[in-house]
Amino acid sequence: MLDSIIENFGEEEILKADGFDDAIIGIDQNSIRLVYSVSKCLEILMEDMDEEDAIEFFSYNVSEAYVGEKTPIWCWDLV
């Protein structure tokens, strides 16, 4: 997914969240911000921690981090 986005938006500034490339589900064409699946992000985190710790880590250290106007969009697709 990321390669396709870079191919189509390569001239734009795109901010990535380190370690979550496999959780990218698209890009917002208006703001040129990457869109990440929260459930996929949690799956990635749960490779190294349990579910409760993954949710806590993601909530406080990832989704709440603001790094400017290109901060990624987090799609809360949890079931």
Secondary structure, DSSP 8 states (H G I E B T S, - for coil): -HHHHHHHHTTS-----TT-GGGEEEEETTTTEEEEEHHHHHHHHTTTS-HHHHHHHIIIIITT---STT--EEE----
